[in-house]
Amino acid sequence: NLKIRSFIALPIPDPVRELLRGTIKNLDDDMGGRIRWVRPEGIHLTLKFMGDIDVTVINKLLSLLPAVTNGFTPFELTMAELGCFPNNRRPRVLWAGVKGNLNALRDLHIAIDSLVGDVGLPREQREFSPHLTLGRVNRNLSESHIRQIGQLIDTTDLPDNPSWTNQTVDLMRTELDPAGSRHYLVESFPMF
């Protein structure tokens, strides 16, 4: 059966994307090739990564997602600070955080996770940590280079902290190619 690599996410508006594009460029100038960056047009706030799933499951999600998103009203988020997973001393993933109506965001995440469980996919085991992934640290770096990256993230402030209103939840599919992954919108579900 056909499998589709997919996830559910909140889109981010163009002004936020442009801000992050500039931030990535500045960081890359300082880190020269030590990070595999996400394409700015691919940046989003993941609610649930599902991996390779059967097209029949996608169809179930398409029919069930409106009932979930209809239960939410649009809510505001704001760009927060830069950070690293697992932490700034051992950075592996670089991200931009969000603040604002995190209660609504967490409730939405729980509802989406519950829906995904209902269609037979694994539920989330880890605590939800909302973020926008910007890049991944190359694996073969020296300890000192890794520490430098963490220090740079520690001392880099975003030039602005724009806010935006989330109005839709997007079901996305991913295609992997040598230059990284490309994301395509399957369907967008409005909140009311």
C-alpha positions as MATLAB code, in Angstrom:
seq = 'NLKIRSFIALPIPDPVRELLRGTIKNLDDDMGGRIRWVRPEGIHLTLKFMGDIDVTVINKLLSLLPAVTNGFTPFELTMAELGCFPNNRRPRVLWAGVKGNLNALRDLHIAIDSLVGDVGLPREQREFSPHLTLGRVNRNLSESHIRQIGQLIDTTDLPDNPSWTNQTVDLMRTELDPAGSRHYLVESFPMF';
ca = [
       0.000    0.000    0.000;
       1.078    3.559   -0.664;
       2.814    5.194    2.309;
       3.031    8.944    2.748;
       5.498   10.653    5.078;
       3.343   13.145    6.905;
       2.833   15.453    9.851;
       0.296   17.901   11.288;
       1.500   21.459   11.890;
       0.642   25.103   12.359;
       1.840   27.273    9.462;
       3.805   30.410   10.225;
       3.165   33.707    8.417;
       5.588   35.189    5.897;
       6.904   38.035    8.122;
       7.988   35.457   10.728;
       9.506   33.283    8.001;
      11.472   36.265    6.647;
      12.740   37.130   10.126;
      13.937   33.536   10.562;
      15.477   33.537    7.065;
      17.617   36.515    8.111;
      18.469   34.902   11.447;
      19.559   31.685    9.723;
      21.717   33.670    7.302;
      23.442   35.556   10.132;
      24.016   32.392   12.153;
      25.321   30.575    9.092;
      27.814   33.384    8.426;
      29.139   32.781   11.954;
      29.005   28.976   11.896;
      30.169   28.353    8.349;
      28.787   25.018    7.214;
      28.450   23.359   10.611;
      24.648   23.293   10.543;
      22.197   21.669    8.131;
      19.563   24.403    7.940;
      15.866   23.922    7.296;
      14.697   25.743    4.167;
      12.900   28.881    5.416;
       9.796   27.940    3.417;
       9.814   24.604    5.263;
       9.701   26.106    8.778;
       6.504   25.296   10.693;
       5.325   24.435   14.194;
       4.885   20.650   14.328;
       1.938   19.394   16.343;
       2.394   15.731   15.418;
       4.982   13.954   13.277;
       3.514   10.688   11.991;
       6.243    9.358    9.720;
       5.369    7.057    6.822;
       1.688    6.239    7.095;
      -0.778    4.424    4.902;
      -2.852    6.522    2.529;
      -6.009    5.031    4.120;
      -4.944    6.605    7.449;
      -4.449    9.955    5.678;
      -8.011    9.703    4.365;
      -9.317    9.002    7.878;
      -7.442   12.042    9.201;
      -8.857   14.198    6.395;
     -12.386   13.262    7.419;
     -11.811   13.570   11.199;
      -9.617   16.682   11.507;
     -12.410   19.240   10.886;
     -14.247   18.071   14.021;
     -11.073   18.758   16.042;
     -10.164   22.144   14.556;
     -13.783   23.373   14.702;
     -13.526   23.069   18.477;
     -10.786   25.731   18.615;
     -10.862   29.465   18.073;
      -7.847   31.203   16.487;
      -5.160   32.044   19.058;
      -2.065   34.210   19.178;
       1.572   33.155   19.423;
       4.720   35.289   19.571;
       8.310   34.500   18.605;
      10.433   33.804   21.652;
      14.138   33.083   22.133;
      16.499   30.788   20.244;
      17.527   27.526   21.880;
      18.939   24.037   21.343;
      17.901   20.448   21.987;
      18.915   18.706   24.183;
      20.580   21.833   25.647;
      22.983   24.651   24.728;
      26.025   22.734   25.961;
      25.378   19.773   23.628;
      23.397   21.329   20.779;
      21.942   18.886   18.242;
      18.893   20.781   17.000;
      18.613   24.588   16.822;
      15.161   26.088   17.245;
      13.168   29.260   17.783;
      10.724   29.130   20.672;
       7.197   30.484   20.881;
       5.259   32.158   23.669;
       1.751   33.574   23.881;
      -1.366   31.470   24.269;
       0.474   28.258   25.125;
      -2.572   26.834   26.908;
      -4.571   26.865   23.670;
      -1.560   25.428   21.828;
      -1.178   22.595   24.374;
      -4.903   21.834   24.269;
      -4.736   21.676   20.473;
      -1.729   19.360   20.656;
      -3.571   17.036   23.078;
      -6.637   16.967   20.797;
      -4.514   16.211   17.704;
      -2.528   13.534   19.554;
      -5.756   11.940   20.729;
      -7.147   11.915   17.168;
      -3.950   10.351   15.840;
      -4.258    7.661   18.543;
      -7.871    7.046   17.487;
      -6.779    6.208   13.923;
      -4.289    3.669   15.280;
      -1.011    5.623   15.262;
       1.283    5.861   18.320;
       0.508    8.579   20.851;
       3.184   11.065   21.952;
       5.376    9.776   24.781;
       7.402   12.935   25.336;
       6.199   16.194   26.769;
       5.138   18.637   24.050;
       7.775   21.326   23.599;
       6.516   23.790   20.973;
       9.272   25.138   18.711;
      10.257   25.962   15.136;
      13.194   23.803   14.024;
      15.818   25.935   12.250;
      18.662   23.472   11.738;
      20.548   20.374   12.822;
      24.163   20.304   13.942;
      26.441   18.223   11.710;
      27.358   14.971   13.424;
      31.128   14.916   13.012;
      32.079   18.162   14.778;
      34.690   18.545   17.490;
      33.625   19.219   21.086;
      34.887   22.797   20.851;
      32.886   23.504   17.673;
      29.774   22.055   19.307;
      30.277   24.261   22.376;
      30.829   27.330   20.166;
      27.474   26.722   18.475;
      25.717   26.588   21.847;
      27.451   29.787   22.980;
      26.453   31.550   19.763;
      22.804   30.550   20.233;
      23.020   31.728   23.865;
      24.166   35.180   22.801;
      22.012   35.655   19.665;
      18.805   37.636   20.062;
      16.113   37.771   17.425;
      15.867   41.312   15.992;
      12.120   41.311   16.582;
       9.469   39.176   18.286;
       6.458   39.342   15.984;
       3.086   37.932   17.017;
       0.598   36.193   14.769;
      -2.795   34.562   14.975;
      -3.048   30.851   14.176;
      -6.176   30.229   12.158;
      -5.542   26.857   10.537;
      -4.089   23.429   11.218;
      -2.296   21.912    8.215;
      -1.916   18.279    7.220;
       1.415   18.099    5.390;
       3.336   15.519    3.404;
       7.099   15.383    3.039;
       9.277   14.260    0.164;
      12.921   13.601    0.909;
      15.466   14.651   -1.674;
      19.263   15.014   -1.526;
      19.004   18.729   -0.702;
      16.794   18.034    2.326;
      13.097   17.493    2.758;
      10.362   19.388    0.945;
       6.953   19.832    2.531;
       3.659   20.026    0.648;
       0.237   20.995    1.950;
      -2.315   18.175    1.758;
      -5.174   20.119    3.348;
      -5.699   23.089    5.647;
      -8.355   22.974    8.394;
      -9.721   26.254    9.802;
     -10.336   27.031   13.456;
     -13.517   28.986   14.176;
];
